[in-house]
Amino acid sequence: MQDDVRYHKRKVTTGSLDVHPTENALVVHYEVEAAVLGESGGPMLGERKEGQKIIRVKNLSPTTDVATLAQKVVEECKLIPPSRLPQVEQLLFYLQNRKSSPVKGKVEKKERRILKPRELTPFEGIELNEEASITRVDEYTELLYEGIPEKIRGSTLILQLARNPDNLEELLHNEVALGALARVLREDWKQSVELATIIIYIFFCFSSFSQFHMVVSDYKIGALCMSVVEHELKRYDSAPENGSLRRDQEKAQRKYQALLAKQEQLLRVSLYLLLNLAEDTRTELKMRNKNIVGLLVKVLERDDEELLVLVVSFLKKLSIFLENKNDMAEVDTVERLARLVPCEHEDLLSLTLRLLLNLSFDSGLRAKMVEVGLLPKLTALLGDENNRQIAMRILYHISIDDRFKGMFVYTDCIPQLMQMLCEHADVEMEAELISICINLAANKKNALLMCEDNGLRKLMKRALKMKDWLLMKMIRNISQHDGPTKPLFIDYVGDLAAQIRAEEEEEWVLECLGTLANLTIPDLDWELVLKEYNLVPFLKDRLKPGSAEDDLILEVVIMIGTVSMDDACAAMLAKSGIIPALIELLNAQQEDDEFVCQIVYVFYQMVFHQATRDVIIKDTQAPAYLIDLMHDKNSEIRKVCDNTLDIIAEYDEEWGRKIQSEKFRFYNNQWLEMVESRQADEAEPYLYDNDDDRTDLFYSADGITPADGSVSPDFFSDLQPHNGDSHLNTDGVDAFDQTSASPGRPATAYGFRPDEQPYYQYS
């Protein structure tokens, strides 16, 4: 067959031209067709392969002459035929006018640029005048078997080759050279920092490409790098012991600085290699088991900015995993990052803020950020356009915690936020901006600051103009605070009431209604508001279960509770049939404690007024529902029910007797259950010795206490001294009577609380 071969034929066909999605570059797609032709000229073998070439135009700027640049590109790139010059010019014009991405995109782009493998510049002292050749790799390998200077020279020449990606494939197949490099690194890295740096740099070149990671792992370079980093950090820690000597001798100081620079070069290339290998989460887990987080945090003490950029990038990558984040919390990462905020190195500041953002999802680390004084530093960054968004996100996370809301008062944060809100008069606000404002408005001191300089008027004007429900949520949070801020809302009651219509968006109505419901102002004429804006039909319609979202229905109930403080309003609502609607809603939402509590509070407000009290007591079954809820598991519901029933019992004798009887029956049943349970568990009856008949005195159906519980608890108030227990207390006070310790809390018929441990004394 070889005799039949005449010659080879290779053909390159240019395909499409396009712009790079993120860089200032053109992408040229092409196809290579290779064929082996026989003597007759016909193809015997053929192969096609597609490829692409990226042409970077780094000098492209708004003032660049696009036509000249396009001509130069076509002349230098043989893949682009002259006929496609207009297309190249058009693509370059597009690149020149392509808008830059937002702040977030710019920061991420800078971060990617920092981490591009080819930008790891050669270190001082590893450049030779001699030019390396790929054909002489065996000669360079032989130098690795000589002394340290020869090893440095041989590895430096190999590094020259490795820095060219085109040579990596060939070096990969030279197992002798790679094995010798790995051996020298393993045996001699402690003897020469320069030698260790150069060899690790060679393997770093391989680690820059995912397909070569297996080679680096096979020679266990990652584990060696971990050992190198740990050793160098220990050397750095021990260096200050001789600090006085270095200070006294200027020459020694210069030598120390040179060694420090070499050490930082070694740390940088070692950590860079580890960062590349950490693309594989399994490899990253192995690093975590060897305390990579602790080592990286220790490097944060250094001052070299390029090294810090690398370390913070590595920590940011690790921080997305919970285990790594917990490790960072244990080694005081936040304290060491705090000194980097702010800093003049733009990339380092951006990366540090992004790492802090990842850590700020942890409540403990948020507390640490406040503790180390990051709050005012982050506030100062709100004026930095490049870092404002990230700083605001961190501040938002801090503002979530009620412990830290009040600390914003002592910074310049709130005035800056209010200024930003005013600047967004006619455009949609950033989510982070309004979110942090909503959180901070929940604090009373912050709300006072927000209302200064007509702040509330500006907020209300913008909210009503744009119908911005998020801004209204912020206003609603301000309205919940008692004090000087609440009367400021009187001027806007009409504007808010006018928004409560069925035609409006539900979220908008919800916030307006919630703001009105917070206005518990004695001088406010709610009757006039309800009539003028015809709110009663709207409120009644929204009380129907399923008529709207539960949040809106709940706000309607709260609103009714607020306006029911006014006597005339309560009467108007009662006549409109709202009370039966509330009872129907109570039946539908009886499993929702918030609904139950707010509806009971409405009844509590209404029983204060004669007109509504009579309606509730005589025309509805509300007291019966309240009696059922009197022993609810929720303490707030029990409290409101007790207060409401006390008022009802005071004004209506019949319901008073029912309420008193129910309370006695409930507490008596608890006493019975407690005694029966103790008698079942204990062999000895403590209270009555062996007199079994005396237990029937209180609990038997044919004894003094009827089974239906109709006898009032007051009946037994005079029996306590005769219970045979007076000898248990030498001070003359019943040992079981602990009602004085809990004023206002009802006691059982016998002065004993079933939820407290009984007091026994044996004579």
C-alpha positions in Angstrom: 0.0 0.0 0.0 2.9 2.4 0.8 4.1 2.0 -2.8 0.7 3.3 -4.0 0.9 6.4 -1.8 1.9 9.4 -3.8 1.4 12.5 -1.6 -0.6 14.1 1.2 -3.2 16.8 0.8 -4.3 19.2 3.5 -7.2 21.7 3.1 -8.3 24.4 5.7 -11.8 25.8 5.3 -12.8 28.9 7.3 -16.2 28.7 8.9 -18.2 31.3 10.9 -16.8 34.4 12.6 -18.2 35.5 16.0 -17.3 37.6 19.0 -16.2 36.1 22.3 -19.0 36.2 24.9 -17.0 37.7 27.7 -13.6 39.0 26.4 -12.6 41.5 23.7 -11.8 38.8 21.2 -13.0 37.3 17.9 -13.6 33.6 17.5 -12.7 32.0 14.2 -14.2 28.6 13.4 -12.5 26.5 10.8 -12.3 22.9 9.5 -9.1 21.0 8.5 -9.5 18.2 5.9 -6.5 15.9 5.5 -6.3 13.2 2.8 -3.8 10.7 1.6 -3.8 10.5 -2.2 -2.7 7.5 -4.3 -0.8 7.5 -7.6 -3.9 7.9 -9.5 -4.7 11.1 -7.6 -7.7 9.6 -5.8 -8.1 9.8 -2.0 -7.1 6.7 -0.1 -7.5 7.9 3.4 -9.2 11.1 4.7 -10.0 12.8 8.0 -11.9 16.0 9.0 -11.3 18.0 12.2 -13.1 21.1 13.4 -11.3 23.8 15.4 -11.4 27.4 16.5 -9.0 30.2 17.0 -9.4 33.0 19.4 -8.0 36.4 18.3 -7.8 38.7 21.4 -7.8 42.4 20.7 -6.8 43.7 24.1 -6.0 47.2 22.9 -9.6 47.8 21.6 -10.9 51.0 23.2 -13.6 53.6 22.3 -11.0 55.6 20.4 -9.6 52.7 18.4 -9.7 53.0 14.6 -11.8 49.9 13.8 -11.1 49.8 10.1 -7.3 49.8 10.6 -7.6 47.2 13.3 -9.7 45.0 11.1 -7.2 45.2 8.3 -4.4 44.2 10.7 -6.4 41.2 12.0 -7.0 39.9 8.4 -3.4 40.4 7.5 -2.0 38.5 10.5 -4.6 35.7 10.7 -4.3 33.4 7.7 -7.5 31.7 8.5 -9.6 34.8 7.6 -9.7 35.5 3.8 -9.6 39.2 2.7 -13.1 38.9 1.4 -14.4 38.8 5.0 -12.8 42.1 6.0 -16.2 43.9 6.2 -17.5 41.2 8.6 -14.4 41.5 10.8 -14.8 45.3 10.9 -18.5 44.9 11.9 -17.7 42.5 14.7 -14.9 44.7 16.0 -17.4 47.7 15.9 -19.8 45.6 18.0 -17.1 44.8 20.5 -16.1 48.4 20.7 -19.7 49.5 21.6 -20.7 46.4 23.7 -22.0 47.7 27.0 -20.1 46.5 30.1 -22.1 44.3 32.5 -23.4 45.6 35.8 -21.3 45.9 38.9 -21.7 42.3 39.8 -20.6 41.2 36.3 -17.6 43.5 36.3 -16.4 42.2 39.6 -16.8 38.6 38.6 -15.0 39.3 35.3 -12.1 40.8 37.2 -12.1 37.8 39.5 -11.9 35.4 36.5 -9.1 37.4 35.0 -7.2 37.1 38.2 -7.6 33.4 38.3 -6.6 32.8 34.7 -3.7 30.3 34.9 -1.5 31.9 32.2 -1.3 35.1 34.2 0.8 33.6 36.9 3.9 35.6 36.1 7.4 34.1 36.2 9.2 34.7 39.5 12.4 36.6 40.0 15.4 34.4 39.7 14.0 31.6 37.5 14.6 33.2 34.1 17.7 32.1 32.2 19.4 33.6 29.1 19.4 30.2 27.6 16.4 29.2 25.5 15.0 25.8 26.1 14.2 23.3 23.3 11.7 20.5 23.4 14.2 18.2 21.7 16.7 18.5 24.5 14.4 17.5 27.4 16.5 14.4 28.1 19.6 16.6 28.6 17.7 18.8 31.1 16.5 15.7 32.9 20.1 14.5 33.4 20.8 17.8 35.2 18.2 16.8 37.9 20.7 14.1 39.1 23.5 16.6 39.8 23.8 19.2 42.6 21.3 21.8 43.6 22.6 24.5 41.1 22.3 22.1 38.2 18.9 20.9 39.4 17.7 24.5 39.5 19.1 25.1 35.9 17.6 21.9 34.5 14.1 22.5 36.1 14.2 26.1 34.9 14.7 25.0 31.3 11.9 22.5 31.6 9.7 25.2 33.1 10.3 27.3 30.0 8.9 24.5 27.9 6.0 23.8 30.3 4.8 27.4 30.1 3.9 26.9 26.5 0.7 24.8 26.4 1.7 23.3 23.1 4.6 21.4 24.8 2.5 19.9 27.7 1.3 17.0 25.6 4.8 15.9 24.8 6.1 16.5 28.3 3.2 14.4 29.6 4.6 11.4 27.7 8.1 11.9 29.1 7.6 9.9 32.3 11.3 9.9 33.0 11.4 13.7 33.2 8.2 14.0 35.2 9.3 11.2 37.6 12.7 12.9 38.1 11.0 16.2 38.9 8.7 14.6 41.4 11.6 12.8 43.0 13.7 16.0 43.3 10.8 17.9 44.8 10.0 15.1 47.3 13.7 14.9 48.4 15.1 18.4 48.1 12.3 20.9 48.7 13.5 21.8 52.1 17.1 22.5 50.8 16.2 25.1 48.3 13.1 27.4 48.1 14.0 28.3 44.5 14.1 24.7 43.4 10.8 23.8 45.1 9.2 26.9 43.5 10.3 26.0 40.0 9.3 22.4 40.1 5.9 23.1 41.6 5.5 25.8 38.9 6.1 23.1 36.3 3.3 20.9 37.7 1.1 24.0 38.1 1.3 24.4 34.3 -0.2 20.9 34.0 -2.8 21.7 36.7 -4.1 24.6 34.7 -5.9 22.1 32.4 -8.4 19.7 33.8 -7.3 16.8 31.5 -3.8 16.9 33.0 -5.0 16.8 36.7 -4.5 13.0 36.8 -0.8 13.4 36.1 -0.4 15.8 39.0 -2.4 13.5 41.3 -0.4 10.4 40.2 2.9 12.0 41.4 1.1 13.1 44.7 2.1 16.7 44.1 -0.9 18.0 45.9 0.0 16.3 49.1 3.6 17.6 48.7 2.3 21.1 48.3 0.2 20.9 51.5 3.4 19.8 53.3 5.4 22.7 51.7 2.8 25.3 52.8 2.5 24.0 56.3 6.3 23.9 56.7 6.8 27.4 55.4 4.1 28.8 57.6 5.8 27.2 60.7 9.1 28.8 59.6 7.4 32.2 59.3 5.9 31.8 62.8 9.3 31.1 64.3 11.1 34.0 62.5 10.2 36.8 64.9 12.2 35.1 67.7 15.3 36.6 66.0 13.7 39.9 65.2 15.9 42.0 67.5 19.0 40.7 65.7 17.5 41.6 62.3 16.6 45.1 63.5 20.1 45.7 64.7 21.7 44.6 61.6 20.5 46.2 58.4 22.1 43.6 56.2 20.4 40.8 58.0 17.1 42.6 57.6 17.6 42.9 53.8 18.4 39.2 53.7 15.3 38.3 55.7 13.1 40.4 53.3 14.6 38.6 50.3 13.9 35.2 51.9 10.4 36.3 52.8 9.8 37.3 49.1 11.0 33.9 47.9 8.8 32.2 50.5 5.7 34.1 49.3 6.5 33.1 45.7 6.6 29.4 46.9 3.4 29.8 48.8 1.7 31.5 45.9 2.5 28.8 43.3 1.8 26.0 45.7 -1.6 27.4 46.7 -2.4 28.1 43.0 -1.8 24.5 42.1 -4.0 23.3 45.0 -6.7 25.7 43.8 -6.7 24.2 40.4 -6.8 20.7 41.7 -9.8 21.7 44.0 -12.0 21.7 40.9 -12.6 18.1 41.8 -14.7 18.0 45.0 -13.2 14.7 46.1 -9.7 16.3 45.9 -11.1 19.3 47.8 -12.4 17.0 50.5 -8.9 15.5 50.9 -7.5 19.0 51.3 -10.1 19.8 53.9 -9.1 16.7 55.9 -5.5 18.0 55.9 -6.7 21.4 57.3 -6.4 23.5 54.1 -8.8 26.1 55.7 -6.5 26.6 58.7 -3.4 27.0 56.4 -5.2 29.5 54.2 -6.4 31.6 57.1 -2.9 31.7 58.5 -1.6 33.1 55.2 -4.1 36.0 55.6 -1.6 37.5 58.0 0.8 38.3 55.1 0.9 41.6 53.3 1.6 40.5 49.7 -1.5 41.6 47.8 -1.2 39.0 45.0 -0.8 36.2 47.5 -3.8 37.5 49.5 -5.9 37.7 46.3 -5.1 34.0 45.7 -5.9 33.0 49.3 -9.2 34.9 49.5 -10.2 33.4 46.1 -9.5 29.9 47.4 -11.4 30.6 50.7 -14.3 31.9 48.7 -14.4 28.7 46.6 -14.3 26.6 49.8 -16.9 28.6 51.6 -19.8 27.4 49.6 -19.6 24.1 51.5 -21.0 23.9 55.0 -18.1 21.9 56.5 -15.6 24.4 55.2 -17.6 27.3 56.4 -17.7 25.8 59.9 -13.9 25.3 59.8 -13.6 29.0 58.9 -15.7 29.9 61.9 -13.4 28.0 64.2 -10.1 29.7 63.1 -11.2 33.4 63.3 -11.4 34.0 59.6 -13.6 37.1 59.9 -11.2 38.8 62.2 -8.4 38.4 59.7 -10.5 39.5 56.8 -11.7 42.6 58.6 -8.3 44.3 58.1 -8.7 43.9 54.4 -11.8 46.1 54.3 -11.2 48.6 52.9 -8.0 48.3 50.9 -6.6 50.0 47.9 -6.3 46.8 45.8 -9.6 46.7 44.0 -9.6 43.0 43.2 -8.6 42.0 46.7 -11.4 44.2 48.2 -14.0 42.7 45.8 -13.0 39.1 46.6 -12.9 39.8 50.3 -16.4 41.2 50.3 -17.7 38.2 48.3 -16.1 35.9 50.8 -17.8 37.8 53.7 -21.1 37.6 51.8 -20.8 33.8 51.7 -19.9 33.7 55.4 -22.7 36.1 56.3 -25.4 33.4 55.8 -24.2 32.0 59.2 -25.7 33.9 62.1 -22.7 33.3 64.3 -20.3 34.7 61.7 -22.6 37.7 61.2 -22.3 38.4 64.9 -18.5 38.2 64.6 -18.6 40.7 61.7 -20.4 43.2 63.9 -18.1 42.4 66.8 -14.9 43.1 64.9 -16.2 46.5 63.6 -17.2 45.6 60.0 -20.5 47.4 60.2 -19.2 51.0 59.8 -16.6 49.8 57.2 -19.3 48.2 55.1 -21.5 51.3 55.5 -18.7 53.4 54.2 -18.6 51.2 51.0 -22.1 52.2 50.1 -20.6 55.2 48.4 -18.3 53.0 46.3 -20.2 52.2 43.1 -18.1 49.1 42.3 -18.6 47.4 45.7 -21.9 48.9 46.9 -24.1 46.0 45.8 -22.0 43.4 47.6 -21.7 45.6 50.7 -25.4 46.1 50.7 -26.1 42.4 50.6 -23.9 41.8 53.6 -25.6 44.6 55.5 -28.9 43.0 54.5 -27.9 39.8 56.1 -26.8 41.6 59.3 -30.0 43.5 59.4 -32.0 40.3 59.5 -30.9 39.8 63.1 -32.9 41.8 65.7 -29.8 42.0 67.9 -28.0 44.2 65.4 -30.8 46.4 63.9 -30.2 49.0 66.6 -26.5 49.2 65.9 -27.2 50.8 62.5 -28.2 54.0 64.3 -24.6 54.6 65.2 -23.4 54.5 61.6 -24.1 56.6 58.5 -26.0 53.8 56.9 -29.6 55.0 57.3 -29.0 58.5 55.9 -27.3 57.0 52.9 -30.1 54.5 52.3 -32.7 57.2 52.5 -30.7 59.2 50.0 -30.6 56.2 47.6 -34.4 55.8 48.0 -34.9 59.4 47.0 -32.6 59.0 44.0 -34.8 56.2 42.7 -37.8 58.5 42.4 -39.0 57.3 39.0 -37.2 54.0 38.6 -37.5 50.6 40.1 -35.3 50.2 43.2 -32.7 47.5 43.7 -34.0 44.5 45.7 -31.2 44.8 48.2 -31.8 48.4 48.9 -35.5 48.1 49.7 -35.0 44.8 51.6 -32.5 46.3 54.0 -34.7 49.3 54.5 -37.7 47.1 55.4 -35.6 45.2 58.0 -34.2 48.3 59.6 -37.6 50.0 59.8 -38.6 47.3 62.2 -36.4 49.0 64.9 -37.8 52.0 66.7 -34.6 54.1 66.7 -34.0 53.4 63.0 -37.6 54.4 62.3 -37.0 57.8 64.1 -34.0 58.4 61.9 -35.9 57.6 58.7 -38.6 60.1 59.6 -36.2 63.0 60.1 -36.1 65.8 57.5 -39.5 64.9 56.2 -38.4 61.4 55.5 -41.8 59.9 56.0 -43.4 62.5 53.6 -40.9 61.6 50.9 -41.4 57.9 51.3 -45.2 58.2 51.3 -45.2 60.4 48.2 -43.1 58.0 46.3 -45.0 54.9 47.5 -48.4 56.4 46.5 -47.1 57.6 43.2 -45.5 54.3 42.1 -47.8 52.0 44.1 -44.7 50.3 45.3 -45.9 47.7 47.8 -42.3 46.9 49.1 -41.8 50.6 49.9 -45.2 50.6 51.6 -44.1 47.5 53.6 -41.2 49.6 54.9 -43.7 52.4 55.8 -45.9 49.8 57.5 -42.9 48.7 59.7 -42.3 52.4 60.7 -46.0 52.7 61.6 -45.9 49.9 64.2 -43.7 51.9 66.7 -45.3 53.9 69.5 -43.9 57.3 70.2 -43.2 60.4 68.1 -43.4 58.6 64.7 -47.0 57.4 64.9 -48.7 60.8 65.0 -46.9 61.7 61.8 -49.2 59.2 60.0 -52.4 61.2 60.8 -51.9 63.3 57.6 -51.8 60.2 55.4 -54.8 58.3 56.8 -57.1 59.5 54.0 -54.5 58.7 51.3 -54.1 55.2 52.7 -57.8 54.5 53.1 -58.4 55.6 49.5 -56.1 52.8 48.4 -58.2 50.1 50.0 -60.3 49.1 47.0 -61.1 45.8 45.4 -59.6 47.0 42.1 -56.1 47.5 43.5 -53.4 44.8 43.6 -53.8 42.6 46.6 -50.2 43.1 47.8 -50.6 46.8 47.7 -53.9 46.8 49.6 -52.4 44.4 52.2 -49.6 46.9 53.0 -51.8 49.9 53.0 -54.3 48.1 55.3 -51.6 46.9 57.6 -50.3 50.4 57.9 -53.7 51.7 58.9 -54.2 48.9 61.3 -51.0 49.9 63.2 -52.4 53.5 63.8 -53.7 53.0 67.3 -54.0 56.8 67.8 -56.7 58.0 70.4 -57.5 61.2 68.6 -58.2 59.6 65.2 -61.8 59.6 64.2 -62.2 56.1 62.7 -65.9 56.5 62.2 -65.4 59.3 59.8 -62.7 57.3 57.9 -64.9 54.3 57.6 -67.9 56.3 56.3 -66.0 58.6 54.0 -64.1 55.8 52.2 -66.9 53.2 52.6 -64.6 50.7 54.1 -67.1 48.6 56.0 -68.4 46.6 53.0 -64.9 45.9 51.9 -63.9 44.7 55.4 -67.0 42.5 55.7 -66.6 41.0 52.2 -62.9 40.1 52.9 -63.9 38.3 56.1 -65.4 35.4 54.1 -63.1 32.4 54.2 -61.4 32.0 50.8 -62.3 35.5 49.6 -58.7 36.5 49.5 -55.2 35.3 50.6 -55.0 34.5 54.3 -52.5 37.4 54.9 -55.0 40.0 53.6 -57.9 38.4 55.6 -55.8 38.5 58.7 -55.0 42.2 58.2 -58.7 42.9 57.8 -59.3 41.3 61.2 -56.5 43.4 62.8 -57.9 46.5 61.2 -61.3 45.7 62.7 -59.6 45.3 66.1 -58.0 48.7 65.7 -61.1 50.6 64.8 -63.2 48.8 67.4 -61.4 50.9 70.1 -63.8 53.7 69.0 -67.3 53.3 70.5 -69.1 54.6 67.4 -67.1 52.4 65.1 -67.7 49.3 67.2 -71.5 49.9 67.0 -71.3 50.5 63.2 -69.5 47.2 62.7 -71.8 45.3 65.0 -74.9 46.6 63.0 -73.2 45.6 59.7 -73.1 42.0 60.8 -69.4 41.7 61.1 -69.5 39.8 64.4 -71.2 36.7 62.9 -68.8 36.9 60.0 -65.9 36.8 62.5 -67.4 33.8 64.2 -67.7 32.0 60.9 -64.1 32.9 60.1 -63.1 31.6 63.6 -64.6 28.3 62.7 -62.8 28.1 59.4 -59.4 29.1 60.8 -59.6 27.5 64.2 -56.2 25.7 63.6 -54.4 29.0 62.9 -53.4 30.5 66.3 -52.7 34.0 64.7 -56.3 34.2 63.3 -57.8 32.9 66.5 -55.8 35.4 68.7 -56.7 38.4 66.5 -60.4 37.5 66.3 -60.6 37.1 70.1 -58.8 40.4 70.5 -61.6 42.0 68.3 -64.2 40.6 70.8 -62.1 41.9 73.7 -62.2 45.4 72.2 -65.9 45.2 71.5 -67.0 44.1 75.0 -65.7 47.4 76.3 -68.6 49.3 74.6 -72.2 48.9 75.8 -73.7 48.6 72.3 -71.4 45.9 71.0 -71.2 44.2 74.4 -75.0 43.5 74.3 -74.8 42.2 70.7 -71.9 39.8 71.5 -73.5 38.5 74.7 -77.2 38.3 73.8 -77.2 37.8 70.0 -74.2 35.6 69.3 -72.5 32.6 70.6 -69.1 34.4 70.9 -68.9 33.8 74.7 -69.4 30.1 74.2 -66.5 30.1 71.7 -64.4 32.1 74.2 -65.1 29.5 76.9 -63.9 26.7 74.6 -60.7 28.7 73.8 -60.1 29.5 77.5 -57.8 26.5 77.9 -56.1 26.7 74.5 -52.5 25.6 74.3 -51.4 29.0 73.1 -50.7 31.3 76.1 -51.5 34.5 74.2 -55.0 33.1 73.2 -55.6 32.1 76.8 -54.6 35.5 78.1 -56.9 37.4 75.7 -59.8 35.0 76.4 -59.5 35.3 80.1 -59.5 39.1 80.0 -62.5 39.1 77.6 -64.5 36.6 79.7 -63.8 38.5 82.9 -65.5 41.6 81.4 -68.4 39.5 80.1 -68.8 37.9 83.6 -68.8 41.3 85.2 -71.7 42.5 83.0 -73.8 39.4 82.6 -74.6 37.2 85.6 -75.8 34.2 83.6 -72.6 34.0 81.6 -70.7 34.8 84.7 -72.0 31.7 86.4 -71.2 29.6 83.3 -67.7 30.9 83.1 -67.0 30.4 86.8 -68.4 26.9 86.6 -66.3 26.0 83.6 -63.2 27.3 85.2 -63.8 25.3 88.3 -64.7 22.2 86.3 -61.5 22.5 84.3 -59.2 22.9 87.3 -61.0 20.2 89.3 -60.5 17.8 86.4 -56.8 18.6 86.4 -56.7 17.9 90.1 -58.5 14.6 89.7 -56.2 13.5 86.9 -53.1 14.4 88.9 -54.3 12.5 92.0 -55.4 9.4 90.1 -52.2 9.3 88.2 -50.2 9.5 91.4 -52.3 6.8 93.1 -51.7 4.5 90.1 -47.9 5.2 90.1 -47.3 5.2 93.9 -48.1 2.4 96.3 -48.5 4.8 99.3 -51.2 7.4 99.4 -49.4 10.5 100.7 -52.2 13.0 101.3 -54.6 10.9 103.4 -52.5 8.1 104.9 -54.5 4.9 104.8 -58.0 6.5 105.1 -59.4 5.5 101.7 -62.8 7.0 102.5 -61.5 10.5 102.7 -60.6 10.6 99.1 -64.4 10.4 98.3 -65.0 13.5 100.4 -64.0 15.7 97.3 -64.2 13.5 94.3 -66.9 10.9 94.7 -70.2 11.4 92.8 -72.1 11.0 96.0 -69.8 13.1 98.1 -69.7 16.8 98.8 -68.6 17.7 95.3 -71.2 16.9 92.7 -70.0 15.1 89.6 -71.3 17.9 87.3 -69.0 20.4 89.0 -72.0 22.7 89.8 -70.6 23.8 93.2 -68.5 26.9 93.0 -64.9 26.9 93.9 -65.7 29.5 96.5 -67.6 26.9 98.4 -64.3 25.3 99.5 -62.5 28.5 100.4 -63.3 27.9 104.1 -62.4 24.2 104.0 -58.7 24.6 103.5 -57.8 25.0 107.2 -59.6 21.7 107.9 -57.8 19.6 105.2 -55.5 18.2 107.8 -52.5 20.1 106.3 -52.2 23.0 108.6 -49.5 21.2 110.6 -47.3 21.2 107.5 -46.4 24.9 107.7 -45.1 26.3 110.9 -45.6 29.9 109.6 -49.4 29.6 109.5 -49.4 29.7 105.7 -50.8 26.9 103.7 -47.8 25.1 102.0 -50.0 24.3 99.0 -51.2 27.9 98.5 -48.8 29.4 96.0 -51.2 31.8 94.3 -49.3 34.8 95.8 -46.3 33.9 93.6 -48.4 34.3 90.4 -50.8 37.2 90.8 -53.7 37.1 88.4 -53.4 33.5 87.6 -56.4 31.4 88.7 -55.8 28.8 91.3 -57.4 25.4 91.8 -60.1 24.8 94.4 -57.5 23.6 96.9 -54.8 26.2 96.4 -52.7 23.7 94.5 -51.2 24.2 91.0 -51.2 20.9 89.1 -48.2 22.1 87.0 -46.0 22.5 90.1 -44.4 19.8 92.2 -46.4 19.0 95.4 -44.8 19.6 98.7 -44.7 16.6 101.0 -43.5 16.4 104.6 -43.3 13.3 106.7 -43.7 13.5 110.4 
